[in-house]
Amino acid sequence: MANIWQPNPAINELECDAMAMVLEARHGFHAAAVADFFATWHNGRGDVDRSTAWHNVAVWVRARERDRLEQD
């Protein structure tokens, strides 16, 4: 089983950003937690690629949040 913390080349930066924007629009403050939930859910079902993709989205959401806070 592959490590879910390794970068996943199957999801590119543009897709990750798009998924992060949708999650933020639908779930607001909880967007990163929702992405973490999906990462854990897919990992528990053996779908490492999707789990890694969702983990990358969670990291991206947190980076976007941090960037917004630093701007203010």
PDB file of N, CA, C and O in Angstrom:
ATOM      1  N   MET A   1       0.853  -1.181   0.000  1.00  0.00           N
ATOM      2  CA  MET A   1       0.000   0.000   0.000  1.00  0.00           C
ATOM      3  C   MET A   1       0.893   1.236   0.000  1.00  0.00           C
ATOM      4  O   MET A   1       1.842   1.333   0.778  1.00  0.00           O
ATOM      5  N   ALA A   2       0.581   2.158  -0.865  1.00  0.00           N
ATOM      6  CA  ALA A   2       1.370   3.381  -0.975  1.00  0.00           C
ATOM      7  C   ALA A   2       1.111   4.296   0.219  1.00  0.00           C
ATOM      8  O   ALA A   2       0.060   4.230   0.857  1.00  0.00           O
ATOM      9  N   ASN A   3       2.062   5.124   0.496  1.00  0.00           N
ATOM     10  CA  ASN A   3       1.961   6.093   1.577  1.00  0.00           C
ATOM     11  C   ASN A   3       1.078   7.256   1.127  1.00  0.00           C
ATOM     12  O   ASN A   3       1.331   7.848   0.078  1.00  0.00           O
ATOM     13  N   ILE A   4       0.044   7.591   1.905  1.00  0.00           N
ATOM     14  CA  ILE A   4      -0.874   8.662   1.495  1.00  0.00           C
ATOM     15  C   ILE A   4      -0.248  10.046   1.620  1.00  0.00           C
ATOM     16  O   ILE A   4      -0.819  11.022   1.133  1.00  0.00           O
ATOM     17  N   TRP A   5       0.909  10.151   2.262  1.00  0.00           N
ATOM     18  CA  TRP A   5       1.517  11.458   2.464  1.00  0.00           C
ATOM     19  C   TRP A   5       2.484  11.828   1.335  1.00  0.00           C
ATOM     20  O   TRP A   5       3.053  12.920   1.348  1.00  0.00           O
ATOM     21  N   GLN A   6       2.675  10.947   0.376  1.00  0.00           N
ATOM     22  CA  GLN A   6       3.528  11.267  -0.765  1.00  0.00           C
ATOM     23  C   GLN A   6       2.730  12.067  -1.786  1.00  0.00           C
ATOM     24  O   GLN A   6       1.522  11.869  -1.919  1.00  0.00           O
ATOM     25  N   PRO A   7       3.397  12.977  -2.515  1.00  0.00           N
ATOM     26  CA  PRO A   7       2.675  13.755  -3.534  1.00  0.00           C
ATOM     27  C   PRO A   7       2.062  12.843  -4.598  1.00  0.00           C
ATOM     28  O   PRO A   7       2.657  11.838  -4.988  1.00  0.00           O
ATOM     29  N   ASN A   8       0.887  13.201  -5.052  1.00  0.00           N
ATOM     30  CA  ASN A   8       0.191  12.402  -6.055  1.00  0.00           C
ATOM     31  C   ASN A   8       0.244  13.126  -7.396  1.00  0.00           C
ATOM     32  O   ASN A   8      -0.377  14.178  -7.552  1.00  0.00           O
ATOM     33  N   PRO A   9       0.973  12.581  -8.360  1.00  0.00           N
ATOM     34  CA  PRO A   9       1.045  13.257  -9.652  1.00  0.00           C
ATOM     35  C   PRO A   9      -0.258  13.180 -10.449  1.00  0.00           C
ATOM     36  O   PRO A   9      -0.403  13.860 -11.465  1.00  0.00           O
ATOM     37  N   ALA A  10      -1.203  12.357  -9.995  1.00  0.00           N
ATOM     38  CA  ALA A  10      -2.468  12.194 -10.710  1.00  0.00           C
ATOM     39  C   ALA A  10      -3.358  13.430 -10.590  1.00  0.00           C
ATOM     40  O   ALA A  10      -4.237  13.636 -11.427  1.00  0.00           O
ATOM     41  N   ILE A  11      -3.149  14.244  -9.578  1.00  0.00           N
ATOM     42  CA  ILE A  11      -3.944  15.467  -9.418  1.00  0.00           C
ATOM     43  C   ILE A  11      -2.992  16.650  -9.541  1.00  0.00           C
ATOM     44  O   ILE A  11      -2.009  16.756  -8.808  1.00  0.00           O
ATOM     45  N   ASN A  12      -3.298  17.519 -10.465  1.00  0.00           N
ATOM     46  CA  ASN A  12      -2.402  18.655 -10.671  1.00  0.00           C
ATOM     47  C   ASN A  12      -2.852  19.858  -9.845  1.00  0.00           C
ATOM     48  O   ASN A  12      -3.899  19.833  -9.198  1.00  0.00           O
ATOM     49  N   GLU A  13      -2.047  20.895  -9.883  1.00  0.00           N
ATOM     50  CA  GLU A  13      -2.303  22.078  -9.066  1.00  0.00           C
ATOM     51  C   GLU A  13      -3.623  22.758  -9.422  1.00  0.00           C
ATOM     52  O   GLU A  13      -4.333  23.243  -8.541  1.00  0.00           O
ATOM     53  N   LEU A  14      -3.945  22.791 -10.694  1.00  0.00           N
ATOM     54  CA  LEU A  14      -5.190  23.427 -11.142  1.00  0.00           C
ATOM     55  C   LEU A  14      -6.414  22.671 -10.613  1.00  0.00           C
ATOM     56  O   LEU A  14      -7.373  23.286 -10.147  1.00  0.00           O
ATOM     57  N   GLU A  15      -6.377  21.351 -10.686  1.00  0.00           N
ATOM     58  CA  GLU A  15      -7.493  20.542 -10.168  1.00  0.00           C
ATOM     59  C   GLU A  15      -7.609  20.687  -8.657  1.00  0.00           C
ATOM     60  O   GLU A  15      -8.711  20.794  -8.117  1.00  0.00           O
ATOM     61  N   CYS A  16      -6.485  20.690  -7.990  1.00  0.00           N
ATOM     62  CA  CYS A  16      -6.476  20.829  -6.535  1.00  0.00           C
ATOM     63  C   CYS A  16      -7.071  22.182  -6.125  1.00  0.00           C
ATOM     64  O   CYS A  16      -7.858  22.259  -5.181  1.00  0.00           O
ATOM     65  N   ASP A  17      -6.696  23.227  -6.830  1.00  0.00           N
ATOM     66  CA  ASP A  17      -7.216  24.557  -6.542  1.00  0.00           C
ATOM     67  C   ASP A  17      -8.723  24.618  -6.796  1.00  0.00           C
ATOM     68  O   ASP A  17      -9.462  25.220  -6.016  1.00  0.00           O
ATOM     69  N   ALA A  18      -9.174  24.001  -7.877  1.00  0.00           N
ATOM     70  CA  ALA A  18     -10.605  23.989  -8.191  1.00  0.00           C
ATOM     71  C   ALA A  18     -11.393  23.243  -7.112  1.00  0.00           C
ATOM     72  O   ALA A  18     -12.447  23.711  -6.681  1.00  0.00           O
ATOM     73  N   MET A  19     -10.890  22.093  -6.677  1.00  0.00           N
ATOM     74  CA  MET A  19     -11.573  21.328  -5.630  1.00  0.00           C
ATOM     75  C   MET A  19     -11.592  22.118  -4.321  1.00  0.00           C
ATOM     76  O   MET A  19     -12.589  22.105  -3.598  1.00  0.00           O
ATOM     77  N   ALA A  20     -10.493  22.800  -4.021  1.00  0.00           N
ATOM     78  CA  ALA A  20     -10.425  23.610  -2.796  1.00  0.00           C
ATOM     79  C   ALA A  20     -11.445  24.744  -2.837  1.00  0.00           C
ATOM     80  O   ALA A  20     -12.109  25.017  -1.838  1.00  0.00           O
ATOM     81  N   MET A  21     -11.571  25.408  -3.993  1.00  0.00           N
ATOM     82  CA  MET A  21     -12.538  26.504  -4.113  1.00  0.00           C
ATOM     83  C   MET A  21     -13.973  26.009  -3.937  1.00  0.00           C
ATOM     84  O   MET A  21     -14.781  26.674  -3.289  1.00  0.00           O
ATOM     85  N   VAL A  22     -14.293  24.861  -4.503  1.00  0.00           N
ATOM     86  CA  VAL A  22     -15.643  24.308  -4.365  1.00  0.00           C
ATOM     87  C   VAL A  22     -15.923  23.959  -2.907  1.00  0.00           C
ATOM     88  O   VAL A  22     -16.990  24.281  -2.383  1.00  0.00           O
ATOM     89  N   LEU A  23     -14.969  23.303  -2.254  1.00  0.00           N
ATOM     90  CA  LEU A  23     -15.161  22.958  -0.845  1.00  0.00           C
ATOM     91  C   LEU A  23     -15.337  24.203   0.020  1.00  0.00           C
ATOM     92  O   LEU A  23     -16.194  24.231   0.902  1.00  0.00           O
ATOM     93  N   GLU A  24     -14.532  25.224  -0.229  1.00  0.00           N
ATOM     94  CA  GLU A  24     -14.654  26.461   0.545  1.00  0.00           C
ATOM     95  C   GLU A  24     -15.995  27.133   0.308  1.00  0.00           C
ATOM     96  O   GLU A  24     -16.583  27.696   1.232  1.00  0.00           O
ATOM     97  N   ALA A  25     -16.476  27.077  -0.914  1.00  0.00           N
ATOM     98  CA  ALA A  25     -17.771  27.693  -1.226  1.00  0.00           C
ATOM     99  C   ALA A  25     -18.919  26.947  -0.553  1.00  0.00           C
ATOM    100  O   ALA A  25     -19.871  27.564  -0.076  1.00  0.00           O
ATOM    101  N   ARG A  26     -18.826  25.629  -0.518  1.00  0.00           N
ATOM    102  CA  ARG A  26     -19.926  24.824   0.027  1.00  0.00           C
ATOM    103  C   ARG A  26     -19.837  24.638   1.541  1.00  0.00           C
ATOM    104  O   ARG A  26     -20.863  24.551   2.216  1.00  0.00           O
ATOM    105  N   HIS A  27     -18.604  24.576   2.083  1.00  0.00           N
ATOM    106  CA  HIS A  27     -18.449  24.214   3.489  1.00  0.00           C
ATOM    107  C   HIS A  27     -17.737  25.263   4.332  1.00  0.00           C
ATOM    108  O   HIS A  27     -17.593  25.091   5.542  1.00  0.00           O
ATOM    109  N   GLY A  28     -17.293  26.338   3.709  1.00  0.00           N
ATOM    110  CA  GLY A  28     -16.688  27.440   4.450  1.00  0.00           C
ATOM    111  C   GLY A  28     -15.537  27.017   5.338  1.00  0.00           C
ATOM    112  O   GLY A  28     -14.586  26.379   4.886  1.00  0.00           O
ATOM    113  N   PHE A  29     -15.633  27.378   6.603  1.00  0.00           N
ATOM    114  CA  PHE A  29     -14.586  27.119   7.588  1.00  0.00           C
ATOM    115  C   PHE A  29     -14.236  25.635   7.692  1.00  0.00           C
ATOM    116  O   PHE A  29     -13.111  25.295   8.056  1.00  0.00           O
ATOM    117  N   HIS A  30     -15.171  24.760   7.382  1.00  0.00           N
ATOM    118  CA  HIS A  30     -14.978  23.316   7.551  1.00  0.00           C
ATOM    119  C   HIS A  30     -14.407  22.627   6.314  1.00  0.00           C
ATOM    120  O   HIS A  30     -14.340  21.398   6.284  1.00  0.00           O
ATOM    121  N   ALA A  31     -13.998  23.370   5.307  1.00  0.00           N
ATOM    122  CA  ALA A  31     -13.550  22.790   4.037  1.00  0.00           C
ATOM    123  C   ALA A  31     -12.385  21.816   4.222  1.00  0.00           C
ATOM    124  O   ALA A  31     -12.401  20.726   3.650  1.00  0.00           O
ATOM    125  N   ALA A  32     -11.384  22.187   5.005  1.00  0.00           N
ATOM    126  CA  ALA A  32     -10.227  21.308   5.206  1.00  0.00           C
ATOM    127  C   ALA A  32     -10.642  20.032   5.943  1.00  0.00           C
ATOM    128  O   ALA A  32     -10.152  18.948   5.628  1.00  0.00           O
ATOM    129  N   ALA A  33     -11.536  20.156   6.914  1.00  0.00           N
ATOM    130  CA  ALA A  33     -12.001  18.982   7.653  1.00  0.00           C
ATOM    131  C   ALA A  33     -12.787  18.040   6.742  1.00  0.00           C
ATOM    132  O   ALA A  33     -12.681  16.821   6.876  1.00  0.00           O
ATOM    133  N   VAL A  34     -13.568  18.587   5.825  1.00  0.00           N
ATOM    134  CA  VAL A  34     -14.319  17.766   4.881  1.00  0.00           C
ATOM    135  C   VAL A  34     -13.351  17.018   3.974  1.00  0.00           C
ATOM    136  O   VAL A  34     -13.533  15.826   3.728  1.00  0.00           O
ATOM    137  N   ALA A  35     -12.330  17.701   3.475  1.00  0.00           N
ATOM    138  CA  ALA A  35     -11.328  17.044   2.626  1.00  0.00           C
ATOM    139  C   ALA A  35     -10.585  15.961   3.408  1.00  0.00           C
ATOM    140  O   ALA A  35     -10.316  14.887   2.871  1.00  0.00           O
ATOM    141  N   ASP A  36     -10.251  16.233   4.670  1.00  0.00           N
ATOM    142  CA  ASP A  36      -9.608  15.212   5.511  1.00  0.00           C
ATOM    143  C   ASP A  36     -10.513  14.005   5.701  1.00  0.00           C
ATOM    144  O   ASP A  36     -10.048  12.865   5.674  1.00  0.00           O
ATOM    145  N   PHE A  37     -11.815  14.252   5.896  1.00  0.00           N
ATOM    146  CA  PHE A  37     -12.767  13.153   6.038  1.00  0.00           C
ATOM    147  C   PHE A  37     -12.745  12.262   4.800  1.00  0.00           C
ATOM    148  O   PHE A  37     -12.671  11.039   4.916  1.00  0.00           O
ATOM    149  N   PHE A  38     -12.808  12.872   3.611  1.00  0.00           N
ATOM    150  CA  PHE A  38     -12.800  12.074   2.382  1.00  0.00           C
ATOM    151  C   PHE A  38     -11.479  11.334   2.203  1.00  0.00           C
ATOM    152  O   PHE A  38     -11.467  10.210   1.701  1.00  0.00           O
ATOM    153  N   ALA A  39     -10.366  11.950   2.607  1.00  0.00           N
ATOM    154  CA  ALA A  39      -9.066  11.267   2.530  1.00  0.00           C
ATOM    155  C   ALA A  39      -9.067  10.022   3.405  1.00  0.00           C
ATOM    156  O   ALA A  39      -8.613   8.957   2.985  1.00  0.00           O
ATOM    157  N   THR A  40      -9.577  10.162   4.618  1.00  0.00           N
ATOM    158  CA  THR A  40      -9.624   9.028   5.540  1.00  0.00           C
ATOM    159  C   THR A  40     -10.604   7.960   5.054  1.00  0.00           C
ATOM    160  O   THR A  40     -10.322   6.765   5.143  1.00  0.00           O
ATOM    161  N   TRP A  41     -11.733   8.389   4.552  1.00  0.00           N
ATOM    162  CA  TRP A  41     -12.762   7.465   4.072  1.00  0.00           C
ATOM    163  C   TRP A  41     -12.239   6.629   2.909  1.00  0.00           C
ATOM    164  O   TRP A  41     -12.405   5.409   2.897  1.00  0.00           O
ATOM    165  N   HIS A  42     -11.611   7.277   1.934  1.00  0.00           N
ATOM    166  CA  HIS A  42     -11.076   6.550   0.780  1.00  0.00           C
ATOM    167  C   HIS A  42      -9.907   5.652   1.186  1.00  0.00           C
ATOM    168  O   HIS A  42      -9.751   4.553   0.654  1.00  0.00           O
ATOM    169  N   ASN A  43      -9.089   6.117   2.125  1.00  0.00           N
ATOM    170  CA  ASN A  43      -7.978   5.296   2.591  1.00  0.00           C
ATOM    171  C   ASN A  43      -8.489   4.032   3.273  1.00  0.00           C
ATOM    172  O   ASN A  43      -7.919   2.955   3.099  1.00  0.00           O
ATOM    173  N   GLY A  44      -9.545   4.159   4.035  1.00  0.00           N
ATOM    174  CA  GLY A  44     -10.131   3.005   4.707  1.00  0.00           C
ATOM    175  C   GLY A  44     -10.724   1.984   3.755  1.00  0.00           C
ATOM    176  O   GLY A  44     -10.896   0.820   4.118  1.00  0.00           O
ATOM    177  N   ARG A  45     -11.034   2.403   2.561  1.00  0.00           N
ATOM    178  CA  ARG A  45     -11.589   1.503   1.551  1.00  0.00           C
ATOM    179  C   ARG A  45     -10.545   1.061   0.535  1.00  0.00           C
ATOM    180  O   ARG A  45     -10.873   0.422  -0.464  1.00  0.00           O
ATOM    181  N   GLY A  46      -9.284   1.404   0.794  1.00  0.00           N
ATOM    182  CA  GLY A  46      -8.195   0.935  -0.039  1.00  0.00           C
ATOM    183  C   GLY A  46      -7.934   1.730  -1.302  1.00  0.00           C
ATOM    184  O   GLY A  46      -7.133   1.307  -2.136  1.00  0.00           O
ATOM    185  N   ASP A  47      -8.592   2.876  -1.467  1.00  0.00           N
ATOM    186  CA  ASP A  47      -8.386   3.700  -2.654  1.00  0.00           C
ATOM    187  C   ASP A  47      -7.342   4.772  -2.325  1.00  0.00           C
ATOM    188  O   ASP A  47      -7.675   5.905  -1.976  1.00  0.00           O
ATOM    189  N   VAL A  48      -6.091   4.383  -2.445  1.00  0.00           N
ATOM    190  CA  VAL A  48      -4.995   5.245  -2.027  1.00  0.00           C
ATOM    191  C   VAL A  48      -4.882   6.482  -2.917  1.00  0.00           C
ATOM    192  O   VAL A  48      -4.577   7.567  -2.421  1.00  0.00           O
ATOM    193  N   ASP A  49      -5.118   6.340  -4.204  1.00  0.00           N
ATOM    194  CA  ASP A  49      -4.999   7.487  -5.104  1.00  0.00           C
ATOM    195  C   ASP A  49      -5.994   8.592  -4.746  1.00  0.00           C
ATOM    196  O   ASP A  49      -5.626   9.764  -4.676  1.00  0.00           O
ATOM    197  N   ARG A  50      -7.240   8.218  -4.523  1.00  0.00           N
ATOM    198  CA  ARG A  50      -8.235   9.232  -4.138  1.00  0.00           C
ATOM    199  C   ARG A  50      -7.958   9.790  -2.757  1.00  0.00           C
ATOM    200  O   ARG A  50      -8.143  10.983  -2.515  1.00  0.00           O
ATOM    201  N   SER A  51      -7.515   8.935  -1.854  1.00  0.00           N
ATOM    202  CA  SER A  51      -7.166   9.391  -0.519  1.00  0.00           C
ATOM    203  C   SER A  51      -6.059  10.437  -0.580  1.00  0.00           C
ATOM    204  O   SER A  51      -6.130  11.466   0.092  1.00  0.00           O
ATOM    205  N   THR A  52      -5.049  10.173  -1.379  1.00  0.00           N
ATOM    206  CA  THR A  52      -3.943  11.109  -1.526  1.00  0.00           C
ATOM    207  C   THR A  52      -4.412  12.414  -2.168  1.00  0.00           C
ATOM    208  O   THR A  52      -3.993  13.499  -1.765  1.00  0.00           O
ATOM    209  N   ALA A  53      -5.274  12.301  -3.158  1.00  0.00           N
ATOM    210  CA  ALA A  53      -5.804  13.500  -3.813  1.00  0.00           C
ATOM    211  C   ALA A  53      -6.559  14.363  -2.809  1.00  0.00           C
ATOM    212  O   ALA A  53      -6.373  15.580  -2.781  1.00  0.00           O
ATOM    213  N   TRP A  54      -7.407  13.752  -1.983  1.00  0.00           N
ATOM    214  CA  TRP A  54      -8.160  14.520  -0.987  1.00  0.00           C
ATOM    215  C   TRP A  54      -7.243  15.109   0.073  1.00  0.00           C
ATOM    216  O   TRP A  54      -7.470  16.222   0.548  1.00  0.00           O
ATOM    217  N   HIS A  55      -6.212  14.366   0.442  1.00  0.00           N
ATOM    218  CA  HIS A  55      -5.242  14.917   1.400  1.00  0.00           C
ATOM    219  C   HIS A  55      -4.581  16.153   0.812  1.00  0.00           C
ATOM    220  O   HIS A  55      -4.419  17.159   1.503  1.00  0.00           O
ATOM    221  N   ASN A  56      -4.196  16.087  -0.458  1.00  0.00           N
ATOM    222  CA  ASN A  56      -3.578  17.244  -1.114  1.00  0.00           C
ATOM    223  C   ASN A  56      -4.535  18.438  -1.146  1.00  0.00           C
ATOM    224  O   ASN A  56      -4.107  19.583  -0.997  1.00  0.00           O
ATOM    225  N   VAL A  57      -5.817  18.171  -1.339  1.00  0.00           N
ATOM    226  CA  VAL A  57      -6.812  19.251  -1.334  1.00  0.00           C
ATOM    227  C   VAL A  57      -6.896  19.871   0.061  1.00  0.00           C
ATOM    228  O   VAL A  57      -6.975  21.093   0.187  1.00  0.00           O
ATOM    229  N   ALA A  58      -6.878  19.050   1.102  1.00  0.00           N
ATOM    230  CA  ALA A  58      -6.928  19.576   2.474  1.00  0.00           C
ATOM    231  C   ALA A  58      -5.722  20.468   2.748  1.00  0.00           C
ATOM    232  O   ALA A  58      -5.858  21.535   3.346  1.00  0.00           O
ATOM    233  N   VAL A  59      -4.551  20.035   2.314  1.00  0.00           N
ATOM    234  CA  VAL A  59      -3.342  20.844   2.486  1.00  0.00           C
ATOM    235  C   VAL A  59      -3.479  22.154   1.715  1.00  0.00           C
ATOM    236  O   VAL A  59      -3.084  23.210   2.209  1.00  0.00           O
ATOM    237  N   TRP A  60      -4.033  22.091   0.517  1.00  0.00           N
ATOM    238  CA  TRP A  60      -4.218  23.283  -0.324  1.00  0.00           C
ATOM    239  C   TRP A  60      -5.192  24.263   0.334  1.00  0.00           C
ATOM    240  O   TRP A  60      -4.959  25.472   0.335  1.00  0.00           O
ATOM    241  N   VAL A  61      -6.283  23.733   0.895  1.00  0.00           N
ATOM    242  CA  VAL A  61      -7.268  24.588   1.572  1.00  0.00           C
ATOM    243  C   VAL A  61      -6.614  25.304   2.749  1.00  0.00           C
ATOM    244  O   VAL A  61      -6.812  26.503   2.946  1.00  0.00           O
ATOM    245  N   ARG A  62      -5.837  24.562   3.523  1.00  0.00           N
ATOM    246  CA  ARG A  62      -5.171  25.193   4.672  1.00  0.00           C
ATOM    247  C   ARG A  62      -4.176  26.258   4.227  1.00  0.00           C
ATOM    248  O   ARG A  62      -4.042  27.291   4.883  1.00  0.00           O
ATOM    249  N   ALA A  63      -3.486  26.019   3.132  1.00  0.00           N
ATOM    250  CA  ALA A  63      -2.542  27.013   2.605  1.00  0.00           C
ATOM    251  C   ALA A  63      -3.294  28.269   2.154  1.00  0.00           C
ATOM    252  O   ALA A  63      -2.834  29.388   2.384  1.00  0.00           O
ATOM    253  N   ARG A  64      -4.453  28.078   1.511  1.00  0.00           N
ATOM    254  CA  ARG A  64      -5.261  29.224   1.083  1.00  0.00           C
ATOM    255  C   ARG A  64      -5.756  30.014   2.295  1.00  0.00           C
ATOM    256  O   ARG A  64      -5.759  31.244   2.272  1.00  0.00           O
ATOM    257  N   GLU A  65      -6.175  29.314   3.351  1.00  0.00           N
ATOM    258  CA  GLU A  65      -6.623  29.979   4.576  1.00  0.00           C
ATOM    259  C   GLU A  65      -5.487  30.787   5.189  1.00  0.00           C
ATOM    260  O   GLU A  65      -5.677  31.933   5.597  1.00  0.00           O
ATOM    261  N   ARG A  66      -4.307  30.182   5.250  1.00  0.00           N
ATOM    262  CA  ARG A  66      -3.152  30.859   5.818  1.00  0.00           C
ATOM    263  C   ARG A  66      -2.797  32.111   5.002  1.00  0.00           C
ATOM    264  O   ARG A  66      -2.489  33.160   5.568  1.00  0.00           O
ATOM    265  N   ASP A  67      -2.844  31.992   3.688  1.00  0.00           N
ATOM    266  CA  ASP A  67      -2.560  33.135   2.812  1.00  0.00           C
ATOM    267  C   ASP A  67      -3.547  34.272   3.048  1.00  0.00           C
ATOM    268  O   ASP A  67      -3.163  35.441   3.095  1.00  0.00           O
ATOM    269  N   ARG A  68      -4.831  33.914   3.198  1.00  0.00           N
ATOM    270  CA  ARG A  68      -5.841  34.955   3.443  1.00  0.00           C
ATOM    271  C   ARG A  68      -5.614  35.648   4.785  1.00  0.00           C
ATOM    272  O   ARG A  68      -5.776  36.864   4.893  1.00  0.00           O
ATOM    273  N   LEU A  69      -5.244  34.885   5.797  1.00  0.00           N
ATOM    274  CA  LEU A  69      -5.009  35.472   7.114  1.00  0.00           C
ATOM    275  C   LEU A  69      -3.778  36.373   7.118  1.00  0.00           C
ATOM    276  O   LEU A  69      -3.747  37.389   7.813  1.00  0.00           O
ATOM    277  N   GLU A  70      -2.773  35.999   6.346  1.00  0.00           N
ATOM    278  CA  GLU A  70      -1.552  36.815   6.288  1.00  0.00           C
ATOM    279  C   GLU A  70      -1.786  38.107   5.523  1.00  0.00           C
ATOM    280  O   GLU A  70      -1.076  39.085   5.755  1.00  0.00           O
ATOM    281  N   GLN A  71      -2.747  38.145   4.629  1.00  0.00           N
ATOM    282  CA  GLN A  71      -3.051  39.359   3.864  1.00  0.00           C
ATOM    283  C   GLN A  71      -3.687  40.428   4.737  1.00  0.00           C
ATOM    284  O   GLN A  71      -3.495  41.621   4.504  1.00  0.00           O
ATOM    285  N   ASP A  72      -4.437  40.008   5.732  1.00  0.00           N
ATOM    286  CA  ASP A  72      -5.162  40.975   6.579  1.00  0.00           C
ATOM    287  C   ASP A  72      -4.297  41.636   7.592  1.00  0.00           C
ATOM    288  O   ASP A  72      -4.776  42.466   8.365  1.00  0.00           O
TER     289      ASP A  72
END
